[in-house]
């Protein structure tokens, strides 16, 4: 069996909060008039990606297994007040017909499809929600008994995988069997991010601490104060552990988010300071085996997680042996500077391919871009 691991698709309902769409060169993404076309364009690309997985496995004489490692369906953002979670999922599935077709194609090619639950799609544990998904995708999670799961383990390949939100103090969920289980991250999404994302589409997609600070800074220049005391508390507890040159920047961030003072001048924060802050944040949510639930298989060699949206392949020591940490990242717009120093958006899907080779599985971090064939 050959594993293709994808995470954090964040499929929405096709409205202003939608994250799964082709971005143009403009930082604020496609216009409302072009949004549906952008969603369909990326949906077709995802279908092409699943076709690639099927063909690649067939060429090597293997069975394709597509592992969606959490936050596939952004039910946190999509679900309306008093709306049943199954109704919200149905709107997502209707908005992404090409994605659904790609997933069905994997199952139709005698492949396997596993959907691991992340924090944004925690409502998948609801019986009606999972029943709808199973009806649309017959055979989903057949490797896990057919029901919803928060982790996946394959002893043959040595793979243990989970979304990774249980290592994050923002998004740790204590009651994993409850569809409406709450945490700080859920409240931040519904109360803060949902209100600001139509104006700041990259707010929840920043790749680095510097980009996050820039988006927060821009948000503060709009009308009305931002009362983010809870956000401020969590951020300062995480990144405030960093010592030395970033202490003043931490204090600026805390006061700004707590609405104690006016917008700080983060433009004066050096690249070195931002790098230290970013490293501190990544370290705070670094994967720890078994963070969600269940024992790790005794011979696991690969630890896969998503959640951070940061692609990763690195070898670490764990229990006196080498373990390969994997993060497929996500399909997202990346804010970069071109050759002339202009800020432009580039888009790509990073994913993990775990294939049998010479008697054991080997992992590779790969990239798929719109238009690739």
N, C-alpha and C positions, 0 to 999 in steps of 0.2 A: 504494500500500500504506500502511495506517495502522498504526502501532506502538502497542501497549499494553505498557508495561514494568512488570513486577512483580518484586520481589526478596525474598529471605530469608523464604520461607514456613515453613521449618524443620518440614516434615512429619515427625512421629514415628510411633511404633508404637502409640499409644493408651494408653501407660502413664503413670506419674507424671512422666516426663520430657517428655511431650508439650507442645509450645508452640503448636500450632495448634488453638485451641478458644475458644469464647465465654466471656469472663470476666464474672462477676457484679460486684456492688458490693464484695465482700470482697477485700482485698488479696491473700490467699493463694489466690484462684481457686476453681473449683468443687470440691466434695468428690469423693472417689473414686467414690461411687455415682452422681454426676451427670456424671462425666467423659465417658462415651461420648455422652451426650445433648448435651453442650457441643461435642464434636468434630463430631457430625453437624450441629448447628446452624450452625457456622461453615462446614462443608462445603457446606451448602445455600446459604449466602450467597455462597460463592465461585462456585458454579454460577450463581447469579443475576448475579454480576459478569461472568462469561464471556458470559452471554446478552446482557447490556448491551453488551459490546464488539462482539458479532456484529451486534446491531440497529443500533448507532450507525454502524458502518462501512457497513452495507447502506443506511442512510438517506442517506449521503453518496456512495454509489456506489463505495466503496473495498473493498479486500480486508483483512480483519483479520489482523494478525500479533501474536500473544501472545508476548512475549519474557520468559522466566523467567530473571532475571539472577543465578543462583547461589544456593546454600544452599536449594534447593527441597526436597531430601530430606536430612534430618539423619542421615546414615549414621555420622557421628562418634559421636553419642550413642546411636543405636539398636543398632548392631552389637555383638553379644555376643562374648565371648572365644572364639576359634577358629571363629566362625560365618563362613561364606562371605558376601561382600558381596551377592551376588545374593539369598540367603535373607533378608538384612536388608531389602533393597529390596522384596522380595515382601511382607513383613510391613507395611511402610509403605503400599504400594499397597492392601492389603486393609483397612487401618485408615481409609483416606480414599477410599472409593468415590465420594463426591459430587465430590471434587476431580478424580478421574480422569474422571468423567463430564463435568465441565465442560471439561477439556482435550480430550477426544474430541469434544465438541460443536463446539469451534473448528475442529478438523480436518474434521469432518463438514460444516461450513458452507463448505467450500472455503477456509478460512483457513489460516494457517501458524502452526506452533508451534516455537519454538526454546528449547532448554534449554541455557543456558551453565553451565559447571561452576564452583562456588565451592569454598571450602576444606572445608566440611562435607560436600559430596557429591563430593569428589575421587575416591572409588571408582567413579564412573560411567565412568572411563576403562577399567575392566576389561571385557573382551569379553563375558563372561557377563552382567554387570550391564547393559551397554548393550543387549545382545540382548534381555533381558527388557523393558526400557523400550520398545524399538522394537516389540516384540510387542504390548504393551499400548496403545501410542500409535503406530499405523502412520502414517508420514509425518513423524514428529518430526525436526526439524533438516533438512528438505528444502532449506532455503535455504543450508545449510552442507555439503552433500554427504552428509547422512544419518548422520554419525558424531558422536562427542563433540567438543565445542569449548570452549576457555577464553575465547574472545572472539567478537564478532559485529560485522561492518562492513557498512554499506549505503551505497554511494557516492551513490545517487540521492537519499536523504534527508539525507546528510551525517552519518550516525550511526555512532559507534564506541562499543562497549559491552563492558565486562567486569566481573566481580564486584568486584574491587578489593582482594582479600586480599593480592595481591603487593606492595602498597604498605605493608602492615602488618608490622612486625618480629615480631609475635607469630605471624602466620599465613602468612608467606611460605614457599612450597613450592618447593624447588629441582628436584625431579624430577617434572615435571608429567605424565609418562607412567606413573608408578607408582601403582597403586591405593592402596597402603599408605604413600605418602609421608608422612613424619613432620615435625612442626614443634612449636614450643613450645605453640602454641594447641591442637593436637590432644591433647597430654599434659595440658594444663590442663583441657580438657573432660572427658576420660575419668577422670582421677584426682581432680580437685577438683570441677568443676561438677556432674558426674553424681551425686556423693555428697551434695552440698548442696542441689541444686535441689528435691528432694521436700519439703525443709523450708523453702526460700527460693525460691519459684517465680519471683520477679522478679530473681533473681541475674544471669542472663544477658540481661535485657531492660531494664536501666536506661537511661534516656534521657540522663542527665547524669552528670557526675563525682560530684555530690552524692549521687545515688541509689546509685551504685556504692559509695561510701564507706559509706553507711548500711547497705547489705546486708552489706558486709564487717564492719562494726561489729557488726551483729546476729549474724552467724555466729560472731564471737569470743566472744559471750556464752553460746554453747552449751557442751556438754561436750567436753573434750579440746582440745589446742592445734591450731592450723592451721599446718602447716609449708609455707609457700608461698615458699620462697627463690627459686625460678625466677620465679614471678609477680612477686615483689618486685623482682627485678633488672630485668625488662623494664619494669615500670611506672615505676620510678624513672629508668630511662634515657630513657623517653618524656616523662613529665610533669616530670621533674627538670630539664629544660632551661629551664623557666620561671623567670624571675628575680624578685627582690623579695619581695613580701608572702607568697608561698606556700612559701618555703624551709623554714620550720618544719613546715608541714603535710606536705611531701614527706618530711621526716625521720621524722615520726610514722608515716606510711604505711609507709616502708621498714622501720622497726623492728618495727612491728606484724606485717607480713606475714612478716618473717624470724623471728618468734617470739622477738625479743630482749627485748621488754618487754610489759607488759600492754596491754590495749586503750586506745588513745588517745581523748581526748574530741574527736571530730570535730564535735560539736555546737557547739564554740567557734570552728570555722572559719567565717569570714564568707562571705556570699554572693559578695562581690567576689573573695575568694580562690578559691572553688570555680569561679567563672566563668573565672578566669585558668587554672586547672588544666584545665578542660574545653576551653578554646580551645587550649591546648598539645597536648592529646591529639588533637584534631581535626586540627591542623596537621601532626602527626607522621604521620598516615595520609592526608594530602590527596592526591587523585588526581593522578597523573603520566601523561600519555598514553603508551601502549605499555608499561605496567608489567608486563603478563603475557607476551605473546608477539605476534609478527607486526607488520608495519608498519601505521601509520595510513594510511587513505586520504587522498590529497592534499587533498581538498576537505571534510574533515570539519568540521562546525560544531557538533556536539553530542557531548559526552563524557559517557557514562552509566556509573555504577557504583553498586553497592549496598554491602553489607558493614557499614557503620556503623549501619544501621537508622535513619538520620536523613534525612528528606525534604529535598530541596534543589533549587532552581532559581536559578542565578546566572550572570551574564555575567562572564567573565574574559578577560584578554589572553593570547594564546599565539601566539608566532611573528609578532607584529605584527598579529594580527587577532583579532576577537572570537570567543570560543568559549563556548557555553552549557554549563555544568556541570549535570548532572542526577543526582539520586539519588531513586529511587522510595520509599525507606524500606522499610517492611514492614507487614504486618498484625499488630499487636501491642497488648497492653494498655499504656496510658500512665498512670503514677501522677501524679495531680494533686491539688490542693486545691480543694474546692468552696467555695461562698459563705460557709460557716460555718467554713472553715479545716480541715475534715476531709479526710484522705487517702482518695481514692476512685480506682477504676480506670475509665478510659474506653477504648474500643477503636475502632480505625478502620483502614482500609486506605488507604495513600497509594500512588499510582501515577503514572506518566508517560504522557501521551497525546501522540503525535507525529503530526500530521495534515498532509496536503497542503493548502495554502491559497495562492491567488494565485500559483501556479507554484513555490512552495517549501514545505518542511515547517516547521511551527511547533510548539513544545513547550508543554505546560501541565502543571503539577503539580496533580493532582486527588485527591479523597478519596471513599471509599466506606465507609459505615457500615452495620452490621447493621440490616436493616429497610429500607434504601434501595431504591427501585425507579425 
